[in-house]
Amino acid sequence: MALEMRGSCERCGVALSREGEAYICTFECTWCAACAGELAYVCPNCTGELVRRPRPAAA
């Protein structure tokens, strides 16, 4: 099962590249690094931990 790799932060709307830094919870809510830090790395939707999203494998 592959990650959805959403393209923007759910809080501020900033564009997120597939290779760039982003944070997700277990439900794949997606946040930029700045917003994740402001949220103390806790998802406001599910209260789960926000962790750095893995980068896709090089093709």
PQR file with spaces between the fields and no chain letter, atoms N, CA, C, O and H, PARSE charges and radii, in Angstrom:
ATOM       1  N    MET     1       0.842   -1.175    0.000 -0.4000 1.5000
ATOM       2  CA   MET     1       0.000    0.000    0.000 -0.0000 2.0000
ATOM       3  C    MET     1       0.889    1.241    0.000  0.5500 1.7000
ATOM       4  O    MET     1       1.685    1.432    0.919 -0.5500 1.4000
ATOM       5  N    ALA     2       0.763    2.064   -0.997 -0.4000 1.5000
ATOM       6  CA   ALA     2       1.587    3.269   -1.147 -0.0000 2.0000
ATOM       7  C    ALA     2       0.943    4.460   -0.443  0.5500 1.7000
ATOM       8  O    ALA     2      -0.276    4.526   -0.290 -0.5500 1.4000
ATOM       9  H    ALA     2       0.116    1.909   -1.744  0.4000 1.0000
ATOM      10  N    LEU     3       1.786    5.395   -0.020 -0.4000 1.5000
ATOM      11  CA   LEU     3       1.287    6.629    0.574 -0.0000 2.0000
ATOM      12  C    LEU     3       0.665    7.506   -0.499  0.5500 1.7000
ATOM      13  O    LEU     3       1.068    7.463   -1.662 -0.5500 1.4000
ATOM      14  H    LEU     3       2.776    5.342   -0.145  0.4000 1.0000
ATOM      15  N    GLU     4      -0.308    8.293   -0.105 -0.4000 1.5000
ATOM      16  CA   GLU     4      -0.986    9.178   -1.041 -0.0000 2.0000
ATOM      17  C    GLU     4      -0.092   10.328   -1.513  0.5500 1.7000
ATOM      18  O    GLU     4      -0.247   10.803   -2.638 -0.5500 1.4000
ATOM      19  H    GLU     4      -0.636    8.328    0.839  0.4000 1.0000
ATOM      20  N    MET     5       0.848   10.784   -0.661 -0.4000 1.5000
ATOM      21  CA   MET     5       1.789   11.865   -0.995 -0.0000 2.0000
ATOM      22  C    MET     5       1.044   13.136   -1.421  0.5500 1.7000
ATOM      23  O    MET     5       1.215   13.619   -2.540 -0.5500 1.4000
ATOM      24  H    MET     5       0.973   10.398    0.253  0.4000 1.0000
ATOM      25  N    ARG     6       0.240   13.655   -0.539 -0.4000 1.5000
ATOM      26  CA   ARG     6      -0.522   14.873   -0.810 -0.0000 2.0000
ATOM      27  C    ARG     6       0.415   16.038   -1.099  0.5500 1.7000
ATOM      28  O    ARG     6       1.529   16.098   -0.578 -0.5500 1.4000
ATOM      29  H    ARG     6       0.101   13.262    0.370  0.4000 1.0000
ATOM      30  N    GLY     7      -0.043   16.949   -1.925 -0.4000 1.5000
ATOM      31  CA   GLY     7       0.817   18.002   -2.435 -0.0000 2.0000
ATOM      32  C    GLY     7       0.787   19.339   -1.723  0.5500 1.7000
ATOM      33  O    GLY     7       1.473   20.274   -2.137 -0.5500 1.4000
ATOM      34  H    GLY     7      -0.947   16.900   -2.348  0.4000 1.0000
ATOM      35  N    SER     8      -0.009   19.451   -0.640 -0.4000 1.5000
ATOM      36  CA   SER     8      -0.040   20.727    0.074 -0.0000 2.0000
ATOM      37  C    SER     8      -0.324   20.514    1.553  0.5500 1.7000
ATOM      38  O    SER     8      -0.892   19.500    1.960 -0.5500 1.4000
ATOM      39  H    SER     8      -0.567   18.692   -0.304  0.4000 1.0000
ATOM      40  N    CYS     9       0.085   21.490    2.340 -0.4000 1.5000
ATOM      41  CA   CYS     9      -0.127   21.454    3.788 -0.0000 2.0000
ATOM      42  C    CYS     9      -1.608   21.674    4.084  0.5500 1.7000
ATOM      43  O    CYS     9      -2.232   22.565    3.508 -0.5500 1.4000
ATOM      44  H    CYS     9       0.546   22.314    2.010  0.4000 1.0000
ATOM      45  N    GLU    10      -2.164   20.872    4.969 -0.4000 1.5000
ATOM      46  CA   GLU    10      -3.585   20.992    5.312 -0.0000 2.0000
ATOM      47  C    GLU    10      -3.901   22.230    6.142  0.5500 1.7000
ATOM      48  O    GLU    10      -5.063   22.618    6.262 -0.5500 1.4000
ATOM      49  H    GLU    10      -1.658   20.147    5.437  0.4000 1.0000
ATOM      50  N    ARG    11      -2.888   22.843    6.707 -0.4000 1.5000
ATOM      51  CA   ARG    11      -3.116   24.007    7.570 -0.0000 2.0000
ATOM      52  C    ARG    11      -2.916   25.321    6.824  0.5500 1.7000
ATOM      53  O    ARG    11      -3.793   26.185    6.840 -0.5500 1.4000
ATOM      54  H    ARG    11      -1.944   22.528    6.610  0.4000 1.0000
ATOM      55  N    CYS    12      -1.772   25.475    6.172 -0.4000 1.5000
ATOM      56  CA   CYS    12      -1.462   26.758    5.524 -0.0000 2.0000
ATOM      57  C    CYS    12      -1.566   26.712    3.998  0.5500 1.7000
ATOM      58  O    CYS    12      -1.564   27.757    3.346 -0.5500 1.4000
ATOM      59  H    CYS    12      -1.059   24.773    6.159  0.4000 1.0000
ATOM      60  N    GLY    13      -1.658   25.507    3.427 -0.4000 1.5000
ATOM      61  CA   GLY    13      -1.822   25.374    1.982 -0.0000 2.0000
ATOM      62  C    GLY    13      -0.552   25.461    1.158  0.5500 1.7000
ATOM      63  O    GLY    13      -0.620   25.410   -0.070 -0.5500 1.4000
ATOM      64  H    GLY    13      -1.659   24.659    3.956  0.4000 1.0000
ATOM      65  N    VAL    14       0.613   25.593    1.799 -0.4000 1.5000
ATOM      66  CA   VAL    14       1.865   25.687    1.053 -0.0000 2.0000
ATOM      67  C    VAL    14       2.074   24.405    0.230  0.5500 1.7000
ATOM      68  O    VAL    14       1.749   23.307    0.681 -0.5500 1.4000
ATOM      69  H    VAL    14       0.668   25.635    2.797  0.4000 1.0000
ATOM      70  N    ALA    15       2.619   24.567   -0.973 -0.4000 1.5000
ATOM      71  CA   ALA    15       2.892   23.413   -1.837 -0.0000 2.0000
ATOM      72  C    ALA    15       4.023   22.576   -1.248  0.5500 1.7000
ATOM      73  O    ALA    15       5.011   23.117   -0.751 -0.5500 1.4000
ATOM      74  H    ALA    15       2.883   25.459   -1.339  0.4000 1.0000
ATOM      75  N    LEU    16       3.875   21.257   -1.306 -0.4000 1.5000
ATOM      76  CA   LEU    16       4.879   20.315   -0.811 -0.0000 2.0000
ATOM      77  C    LEU    16       5.329   19.431   -1.964  0.5500 1.7000
ATOM      78  O    LEU    16       4.509   18.772   -2.603 -0.5500 1.4000
ATOM      79  H    LEU    16       3.073   20.817   -1.709  0.4000 1.0000
ATOM      80  N    SER    17       6.626   19.415   -2.231 -0.4000 1.5000
ATOM      81  CA   SER    17       7.128   18.543   -3.290 -0.0000 2.0000
ATOM      82  C    SER    17       7.216   17.112   -2.771  0.5500 1.7000
ATOM      83  O    SER    17       7.291   16.890   -1.563 -0.5500 1.4000
ATOM      84  H    SER    17       7.292   19.951   -1.712  0.4000 1.0000
ATOM      85  N    ARG    18       7.205   16.163   -3.664 -0.4000 1.5000
ATOM      86  CA   ARG    18       7.281   14.749   -3.276 -0.0000 2.0000
ATOM      87  C    ARG    18       8.588   14.445   -2.553  0.5500 1.7000
ATOM      88  O    ARG    18       8.625   13.586   -1.672 -0.5500 1.4000
ATOM      89  H    ARG    18       7.144   16.343   -4.646  0.4000 1.0000
ATOM      90  N    GLU    19       9.656   15.141   -2.917 -0.4000 1.5000
ATOM      91  CA   GLU    19      10.963   14.897   -2.319 -0.0000 2.0000
ATOM      92  C    GLU    19      11.240   15.803   -1.122  0.5500 1.7000
ATOM      93  O    GLU    19      12.223   15.601   -0.409 -0.5500 1.4000
ATOM      94  H    GLU    19       9.626   15.839   -3.632  0.4000 1.0000
ATOM      95  N    GLY    20      10.388   16.795   -0.898 -0.4000 1.5000
ATOM      96  CA   GLY    20      10.614   17.766    0.165 -0.0000 2.0000
ATOM      97  C    GLY    20      10.180   17.271    1.535  0.5500 1.7000
ATOM      98  O    GLY    20       9.608   16.190    1.680 -0.5500 1.4000
ATOM      99  H    GLY    20       9.590   16.959   -1.477  0.4000 1.0000
ATOM     100  N    GLU    21      10.469   18.095    2.533 -0.4000 1.5000
ATOM     101  CA   GLU    21      10.139   17.749    3.910 -0.0000 2.0000
ATOM     102  C    GLU    21       8.652   17.977    4.170  0.5500 1.7000
ATOM     103  O    GLU    21       8.124   19.054    3.894 -0.5500 1.4000
ATOM     104  H    GLU    21      10.933   18.973    2.415  0.4000 1.0000
ATOM     105  N    ALA    22       7.991   16.967    4.696 -0.4000 1.5000
ATOM     106  CA   ALA    22       6.584   17.051    5.079 -0.0000 2.0000
ATOM     107  C    ALA    22       6.361   16.073    6.225  0.5500 1.7000
ATOM     108  O    ALA    22       7.145   15.146    6.426 -0.5500 1.4000
ATOM     109  H    ALA    22       8.420   16.092    4.920  0.4000 1.0000
ATOM     110  N    TYR    23       5.293   16.290    6.967 -0.4000 1.5000
ATOM     111  CA   TYR    23       4.972   15.440    8.117 -0.0000 2.0000
ATOM     112  C    TYR    23       3.573   14.875    7.950  0.5500 1.7000
ATOM     113  O    TYR    23       2.672   15.549    7.452 -0.5500 1.4000
ATOM     114  H    TYR    23       4.657   17.043    6.804  0.4000 1.0000
ATOM     115  N    ILE    24       3.400   13.612    8.379 -0.4000 1.5000
ATOM     116  CA   ILE    24       2.112   12.937    8.258 -0.0000 2.0000
ATOM     117  C    ILE    24       1.771   12.206    9.552  0.5500 1.7000
ATOM     118  O    ILE    24       2.646   11.911   10.367 -0.5500 1.4000
ATOM     119  H    ILE    24       4.132   13.064    8.783  0.4000 1.0000
ATOM     120  N    CYS    25       0.468   11.916    9.725 -0.4000 1.5000
ATOM     121  CA   CYS    25       0.018   11.060   10.825 -0.0000 2.0000
ATOM     122  C    CYS    25      -0.354    9.703   10.218  0.5500 1.7000
ATOM     123  O    CYS    25      -0.132    9.479    9.028 -0.5500 1.4000
ATOM     124  H    CYS    25      -0.242   12.155    9.064  0.4000 1.0000
ATOM     125  N    THR    26      -0.909    8.814   11.011 -0.4000 1.5000
ATOM     126  CA   THR    26      -1.252    7.481   10.502 -0.0000 2.0000
ATOM     127  C    THR    26      -2.373    7.516    9.471  0.5500 1.7000
ATOM     128  O    THR    26      -2.530    6.567    8.702 -0.5500 1.4000
ATOM     129  H    THR    26      -1.090    8.996   11.977  0.4000 1.0000
ATOM     130  N    PHE    27      -3.160    8.602    9.441 -0.4000 1.5000
ATOM     131  CA   PHE    27      -4.228    8.732    8.448 -0.0000 2.0000
ATOM     132  C    PHE    27      -3.773    9.536    7.234  0.5500 1.7000
ATOM     133  O    PHE    27      -4.580    9.856    6.360 -0.5500 1.4000
ATOM     134  H    PHE    27      -3.032    9.372   10.065  0.4000 1.0000
ATOM     135  N    GLU    28      -2.481    9.862    7.179 -0.4000 1.5000
ATOM     136  CA   GLU    28      -1.852   10.612    6.095 -0.0000 2.0000
ATOM     137  C    GLU    28      -2.301   12.064    6.000  0.5500 1.7000
ATOM     138  O    GLU    28      -2.205   12.677    4.937 -0.5500 1.4000
ATOM     139  H    GLU    28      -1.826    9.601    7.888  0.4000 1.0000
ATOM     140  N    CYS    29      -2.797   12.624    7.121 -0.4000 1.5000
ATOM     141  CA   CYS    29      -2.986   14.071    7.158 -0.0000 2.0000
ATOM     142  C    CYS    29      -1.590   14.646    6.937  0.5500 1.7000
ATOM     143  O    CYS    29      -0.620   14.133    7.494 -0.5500 1.4000
ATOM     144  H    CYS    29      -2.876   12.127    7.984  0.4000 1.0000
ATOM     145  N    THR    30      -1.476   15.687    6.145 -0.4000 1.5000
ATOM     146  CA   THR    30      -0.164   16.158    5.696 -0.0000 2.0000
ATOM     147  C    THR    30       0.070   17.610    6.082  0.5500 1.7000
ATOM     148  O    THR    30      -0.797   18.465    5.899 -0.5500 1.4000
ATOM     149  H    THR    30      -2.264   16.104    5.692  0.4000 1.0000
ATOM     150  N    TRP    31       1.268   17.877    6.627 -0.4000 1.5000
ATOM     151  CA   TRP    31       1.606   19.194    7.146 -0.0000 2.0000
ATOM     152  C    TRP    31       3.010   19.589    6.705  0.5500 1.7000
ATOM     153  O    TRP    31       3.879   18.728    6.566 -0.5500 1.4000
ATOM     154  H    TRP    31       1.972   17.182    6.775  0.4000 1.0000
ATOM     155  N    CYS    32       3.239   20.872    6.485 -0.4000 1.5000
ATOM     156  CA   CYS    32       4.594   21.347    6.208 -0.0000 2.0000
ATOM     157  C    CYS    32       5.386   21.327    7.515  0.5500 1.7000
ATOM     158  O    CYS    32       4.808   21.183    8.592 -0.5500 1.4000
ATOM     159  H    CYS    32       2.534   21.571    6.599  0.4000 1.0000
ATOM     160  N    ALA    33       6.697   21.469    7.421 -0.4000 1.5000
ATOM     161  CA   ALA    33       7.553   21.419    8.606 -0.0000 2.0000
ATOM     162  C    ALA    33       7.213   22.533    9.593  0.5500 1.7000
ATOM     163  O    ALA    33       7.194   22.302   10.802 -0.5500 1.4000
ATOM     164  H    ALA    33       7.167   21.586    6.546  0.4000 1.0000
ATOM     165  N    ALA    34       6.946   23.734    9.092 -0.4000 1.5000
ATOM     166  CA   ALA    34       6.639   24.857    9.984 -0.0000 2.0000
ATOM     167  C    ALA    34       5.355   24.606   10.767  0.5500 1.7000
ATOM     168  O    ALA    34       5.319   24.810   11.981 -0.5500 1.4000
ATOM     169  H    ALA    34       6.962   23.922    8.110  0.4000 1.0000
ATOM     170  N    CYS    35       4.305   24.166   10.086 -0.4000 1.5000
ATOM     171  CA   CYS    35       3.036   23.910   10.770 -0.0000 2.0000
ATOM     172  C    CYS    35       3.145   22.717   11.713  0.5500 1.7000
ATOM     173  O    CYS    35       2.585   22.747   12.809 -0.5500 1.4000
ATOM     174  H    CYS    35       4.334   24.000    9.100  0.4000 1.0000
ATOM     175  N    ALA    36       3.849   21.677   11.309 -0.4000 1.5000
ATOM     176  CA   ALA    36       4.028   20.513   12.190 -0.0000 2.0000
ATOM     177  C    ALA    36       4.693   20.939   13.492  0.5500 1.7000
ATOM     178  O    ALA    36       4.293   20.494   14.568 -0.5500 1.4000
ATOM     179  H    ALA    36       4.304   21.652   10.419  0.4000 1.0000
ATOM     180  N    GLY    37       5.698   21.792   13.403 -0.4000 1.5000
ATOM     181  CA   GLY    37       6.369   22.289   14.599 -0.0000 2.0000
ATOM     182  C    GLY    37       5.441   23.121   15.469  0.5500 1.7000
ATOM     183  O    GLY    37       5.439   22.984   16.693 -0.5500 1.4000
ATOM     184  H    GLY    37       6.024   22.153   12.529  0.4000 1.0000
ATOM     185  N    GLU    38       4.650   23.986   14.836 -0.4000 1.5000
ATOM     186  CA   GLU    38       3.699   24.812   15.581 -0.0000 2.0000
ATOM     187  C    GLU    38       2.631   23.961   16.262  0.5500 1.7000
ATOM     188  O    GLU    38       2.087   24.354   17.294 -0.5500 1.4000
ATOM     189  H    GLU    38       4.652   24.097   13.843  0.4000 1.0000
ATOM     190  N    LEU    39       2.331   22.798   15.688 -0.4000 1.5000
ATOM     191  CA   LEU    39       1.342   21.878   16.267 -0.0000 2.0000
ATOM     192  C    LEU    39       1.975   20.921   17.274  0.5500 1.7000
ATOM     193  O    LEU    39       1.313   20.002   17.757 -0.5500 1.4000
ATOM     194  H    LEU    39       2.774   22.479   14.849  0.4000 1.0000
ATOM     195  N    ALA    40       3.241   21.129   17.589 -0.4000 1.5000
ATOM     196  CA   ALA    40       3.995   20.270   18.525 -0.0000 2.0000
ATOM     197  C    ALA    40       4.008   18.819   18.048  0.5500 1.7000
ATOM     198  O    ALA    40       4.035   17.888   18.853 -0.5500 1.4000
ATOM     199  H    ALA    40       3.778   21.875   17.197  0.4000 1.0000
ATOM     200  N    TYR    41       3.988   18.640   16.716 -0.4000 1.5000
ATOM     201  CA   TYR    41       4.054   17.314   16.086 -0.0000 2.0000
ATOM     202  C    TYR    41       2.916   16.394   16.538  0.5500 1.7000
ATOM     203  O    TYR    41       3.100   15.187   16.694 -0.5500 1.4000
ATOM     204  H    TYR    41       3.966   19.396   16.062  0.4000 1.0000
ATOM     205  N    VAL    42       1.723   16.999   16.746 -0.4000 1.5000
ATOM     206  CA   VAL    42       0.512   16.249   17.084 -0.0000 2.0000
ATOM     207  C    VAL    42      -0.560   16.643   16.074  0.5500 1.7000
ATOM     208  O    VAL    42      -0.850   17.828   15.910 -0.5500 1.4000
ATOM     209  H    VAL    42       1.574   17.980   16.619  0.4000 1.0000
ATOM     210  N    CYS    43      -1.148   15.664   15.400 -0.4000 1.5000
ATOM     211  CA   CYS    43      -2.182   15.928   14.399 -0.0000 2.0000
ATOM     212  C    CYS    43      -3.441   16.464   15.089  0.5500 1.7000
ATOM     213  O    CYS    43      -3.964   15.818   15.997 -0.5500 1.4000
ATOM     214  H    CYS    43      -0.913   14.701   15.534  0.4000 1.0000
ATOM     215  N    PRO    44      -3.934   17.635   14.670 -0.5600 1.5000
ATOM     216  CA   PRO    44      -5.141   18.175   15.286  0.2800 2.0000
ATOM     217  C    PRO    44      -6.408   17.421   14.876  0.5500 1.7000
ATOM     218  O    PRO    44      -7.447   17.564   15.519 -0.5500 1.4000
ATOM     219  N    ASN    45      -6.328   16.626   13.817 -0.4000 1.5000
ATOM     220  CA   ASN    45      -7.487   15.863   13.356 -0.0000 2.0000
ATOM     221  C    ASN    45      -7.708   14.588   14.157  0.5500 1.7000
ATOM     222  O    ASN    45      -8.842   14.259   14.505 -0.5500 1.4000
ATOM     223  H    ASN    45      -5.483   16.510   13.295  0.4000 1.0000
ATOM     224  N    CYS    46      -6.621   13.865   14.453 -0.4000 1.5000
ATOM     225  CA   CYS    46      -6.753   12.559   15.119 -0.0000 2.0000
ATOM     226  C    CYS    46      -5.958   12.460   16.418  0.5500 1.7000
ATOM     227  O    CYS    46      -6.020   11.438   17.101 -0.5500 1.4000
ATOM     228  H    CYS    46      -5.699   14.133   14.171  0.4000 1.0000
ATOM     229  N    THR    47      -5.224   13.493   16.763 -0.4000 1.5000
ATOM     230  CA   THR    47      -4.320   13.559   17.922 -0.0000 2.0000
ATOM     231  C    THR    47      -3.172   12.555   17.842  0.5500 1.7000
ATOM     232  O    THR    47      -2.527   12.268   18.850 -0.5500 1.4000
ATOM     233  H    THR    47      -5.174   14.323   16.209  0.4000 1.0000
ATOM     234  N    GLY    48      -2.919   12.026   16.660 -0.4000 1.5000
ATOM     235  CA   GLY    48      -1.795   11.115   16.460 -0.0000 2.0000
ATOM     236  C    GLY    48      -0.491   11.878   16.281  0.5500 1.7000
ATOM     237  O    GLY    48      -0.492   13.086   16.046 -0.5500 1.4000
ATOM     238  H    GLY    48      -3.443   12.259   15.841  0.4000 1.0000
ATOM     239  N    GLU    49       0.614   11.163   16.392 -0.4000 1.5000
ATOM     240  CA   GLU    49       1.942   11.746   16.238 -0.0000 2.0000
ATOM     241  C    GLU    49       2.204   12.098   14.774  0.5500 1.7000
ATOM     242  O    GLU    49       1.870   11.329   13.873 -0.5500 1.4000
ATOM     243  H    GLU    49       0.615   10.181   16.582  0.4000 1.0000
ATOM     244  N    LEU    50       2.796   13.250   14.550 -0.4000 1.5000
ATOM     245  CA   LEU    50       3.236   13.632   13.208 -0.0000 2.0000
ATOM     246  C    LEU    50       4.691   13.228   13.057  0.5500 1.7000
ATOM     247  O    LEU    50       5.537   13.590   13.875 -0.5500 1.4000
ATOM     248  H    LEU    50       3.067   13.875   15.282  0.4000 1.0000
ATOM     249  N    VAL    51       4.974   12.474   12.005 -0.4000 1.5000
ATOM     250  CA   VAL    51       6.329   12.014   11.730 -0.0000 2.0000
ATOM     251  C    VAL    51       6.719   12.440   10.322  0.5500 1.7000
ATOM     252  O    VAL    51       5.860   12.705    9.482 -0.5500 1.4000
ATOM     253  H    VAL    51       4.287   12.180   11.340  0.4000 1.0000
ATOM     254  N    ARG    52       8.021   12.505   10.075 -0.4000 1.5000
ATOM     255  CA   ARG    52       8.498   12.922    8.756 -0.0000 2.0000
ATOM     256  C    ARG    52       8.060   11.916    7.696  0.5500 1.7000
ATOM     257  O    ARG    52       8.232   10.708    7.855 -0.5500 1.4000
ATOM     258  H    ARG    52       8.720   12.290   10.758  0.4000 1.0000
ATOM     259  N    ARG    53       7.496   12.436    6.626 -0.4000 1.5000
ATOM     260  CA   ARG    53       7.030   11.598    5.521 -0.0000 2.0000
ATOM     261  C    ARG    53       8.235   11.047    4.775  0.5500 1.7000
ATOM     262  O    ARG    53       9.161   11.797    4.467 -0.5500 1.4000
ATOM     263  H    ARG    53       7.357   13.418    6.497  0.4000 1.0000
ATOM     264  N    PRO    54       8.241    9.746    4.478 -0.5600 1.5000
ATOM     265  CA   PRO    54       9.376    9.180    3.738  0.2800 2.0000
ATOM     266  C    PRO    54       9.416    9.723    2.313  0.5500 1.7000
ATOM     267  O    PRO    54       8.383   10.041    1.723 -0.5500 1.4000
ATOM     268  N    ARG    55      10.606    9.821    1.786 -0.4000 1.5000
ATOM     269  CA   ARG    55      10.770   10.257    0.398 -0.0000 2.0000
ATOM     270  C    ARG    55      10.592    9.054   -0.515  0.5500 1.7000
ATOM     271  O    ARG    55      10.933    7.935   -0.133 -0.5500 1.4000
ATOM     272  H    ARG    55      11.445    9.564    2.265  0.4000 1.0000
ATOM     273  N    PRO    56      10.063    9.268   -1.719 -0.5600 1.5000
ATOM     274  CA   PRO    56       9.910    8.148   -2.645  0.2800 2.0000
ATOM     275  C    PRO    56      11.269    7.622   -3.106  0.5500 1.7000
ATOM     276  O    PRO    56      12.254    8.359   -3.137 -0.5500 1.4000
ATOM     277  N    ALA    57      11.304    6.366   -3.455 -0.4000 1.5000
ATOM     278  CA   ALA    57      12.535    5.756   -3.962 -0.0000 2.0000
ATOM     279  C    ALA    57      12.907    6.393   -5.293  0.5500 1.7000
ATOM     280  O    ALA    57      12.033    6.758   -6.080 -0.5500 1.4000
ATOM     281  H    ALA    57      10.504    5.768   -3.430  0.4000 1.0000
ATOM     282  N    ALA    58      14.186    6.522   -5.539 -0.4000 1.5000
ATOM     283  CA   ALA    58      14.652    7.068   -6.813 -0.0000 2.0000
ATOM     284  C    ALA    58      14.279    6.117   -7.936  0.5500 1.7000
ATOM     285  O    ALA    58      14.401    4.899   -7.804 -0.5500 1.4000
ATOM     286  H    ALA    58      14.896    6.225   -4.900  0.4000 1.0000
ATOM     287  N    ALA    59      13.825    6.686   -9.036 -0.4000 1.5000
ATOM     288  CA   ALA    59      13.389    5.852  -10.170 -0.0000 2.0000
ATOM     289  C    ALA    59      14.551    5.460  -11.041  0.5500 1.7000
ATOM     290  O    ALA    59      14.367    4.760  -12.037 -0.5500 1.4000
ATOM     291  H    ALA    59      13.725    7.675   -9.143  0.4000 1.0000
